[in-house]
Amino acid sequence: MKKKIAQQGRPIPQMKATWLYRIAAILLLLFATGHTVGFLKFVPPTPEGQAVMNAMDNVHLQPGATYTYGGFYRGFGFFLTVYLLFAAFLAWHLGELARKHPAAAGSLP
């Protein structure tokens, strides 16, 4: 593989795929943490917003068991957190794969 040459004649250092995957994994972990804290601690700033949140906790759905819109909101938020954690794990794993077996990673890196 040819290295790119800068205008001064020095080679441009290239970042390895492993580091890109590790950076992505760390950013995904940070985003998952921020998302979870954010949606659990969110308090609407206006009375109208607080009324909507109260209504979400008080309106019940009964498709077999009793649920609330607020419970659905929190459950979907937790589902997104689990998805982000899985994506972080997958990025870390792909970084290891790119480091140990570069040919196995194929065109992903």
C-alpha positions as CSV (number, residue, x, y, z in Angstrom):
1,M,0.0,0.0,0.0
2,K,1.4,3.4,-1.0
3,K,1.7,6.1,1.7
4,K,0.3,9.5,0.8
5,I,3.0,12.1,0.6
6,A,2.5,15.6,1.9
7,Q,3.7,18.6,0.0
8,Q,6.9,18.8,2.1
9,G,7.8,15.2,1.1
10,R,7.0,13.6,4.5
11,P,4.5,10.8,4.7
12,I,1.1,11.6,6.2
13,P,0.5,9.3,9.2
14,Q,-2.6,7.2,8.7
15,M,-4.9,6.2,11.6
16,K,-5.4,2.5,11.9
17,A,-8.9,1.0,11.8
18,T,-8.5,-0.3,15.4
19,W,-8.2,3.2,16.8
20,L,-11.2,4.4,14.8
21,Y,-13.3,1.6,16.2
22,R,-12.1,2.2,19.7
23,I,-12.9,5.9,19.4
24,A,-16.4,5.1,18.1
25,A,-17.0,2.6,20.9
26,I,-16.0,5.2,23.6
27,L,-18.2,7.8,21.9
28,L,-21.1,5.4,21.8
29,L,-20.7,4.6,25.5
30,L,-20.7,8.3,26.3
31,F,-23.8,8.9,24.2
32,A,-25.6,6.0,25.9
33,T,-24.7,7.3,29.3
34,G,-25.8,10.9,28.4
35,H,-29.0,9.6,26.7
36,T,-30.0,7.5,29.8
37,V,-29.3,10.3,32.3
38,G,-31.0,12.8,30.0
39,F,-34.3,11.1,29.5
40,L,-34.6,9.9,33.1
41,K,-33.8,13.3,34.6
42,F,-35.8,15.4,32.1
43,V,-38.3,17.7,33.6
44,P,-40.4,19.9,31.2
45,P,-39.6,23.6,31.8
46,T,-43.2,24.8,31.1
47,P,-46.5,24.0,32.9
48,E,-47.9,22.8,29.6
49,G,-45.0,20.3,29.2
50,Q,-45.4,19.2,32.8
51,A,-49.1,18.6,32.1
52,V,-48.2,16.4,29.1
53,M,-45.8,14.4,31.2
54,N,-48.4,13.9,33.9
55,A,-50.9,12.8,31.3
56,M,-48.5,10.3,29.9
57,D,-48.1,8.8,33.4
58,N,-51.9,8.8,34.0
59,V,-53.3,7.6,30.7
60,H,-53.5,3.8,30.8
61,L,-53.5,1.4,27.9
62,Q,-54.9,-2.1,28.3
63,P,-53.8,-4.4,25.5
64,G,-53.8,-7.4,28.0
65,A,-52.1,-5.7,30.9
66,T,-52.2,-2.1,32.0
67,Y,-49.5,0.2,30.5
68,T,-49.0,4.0,30.4
69,Y,-47.6,6.2,27.7
70,G,-44.9,7.3,30.2
71,G,-43.9,3.7,30.8
72,F,-43.7,3.2,27.0
73,Y,-41.5,6.3,26.8
74,R,-39.1,5.1,29.5
75,G,-39.1,1.6,28.0
76,F,-38.2,2.8,24.6
77,G,-35.5,5.0,26.1
78,F,-34.0,2.0,27.8
79,F,-34.2,0.0,24.6
80,L,-32.2,2.7,22.8
81,T,-29.7,2.6,25.6
82,V,-29.3,-1.1,25.2
83,Y,-28.9,-0.6,21.4
84,L,-26.2,2.0,21.9
85,L,-24.3,-0.3,24.4
86,F,-24.5,-3.2,21.9
87,A,-23.2,-0.9,19.1
88,A,-20.3,0.1,21.4
89,F,-19.5,-3.5,22.1
90,L,-19.7,-4.3,18.4
91,A,-17.3,-1.4,17.5
92,W,-14.8,-2.5,20.2
93,H,-15.0,-6.1,18.9
94,L,-14.5,-5.0,15.3
95,G,-11.5,-3.0,16.5
96,E,-10.0,-6.2,18.0
97,L,-10.8,-8.1,14.8
98,A,-9.2,-5.4,12.7
99,R,-6.1,-5.6,14.9
100,K,-5.7,-9.4,15.1
101,H,-7.1,-10.5,11.7
102,P,-7.2,-7.5,9.3
103,A,-8.3,-9.7,6.4
104,A,-11.3,-11.0,8.4
105,A,-12.6,-7.5,8.8
106,G,-12.8,-7.2,5.0
107,S,-14.0,-3.9,3.7
108,L,-15.5,-2.8,7.1
109,P,-12.4,-0.8,8.2
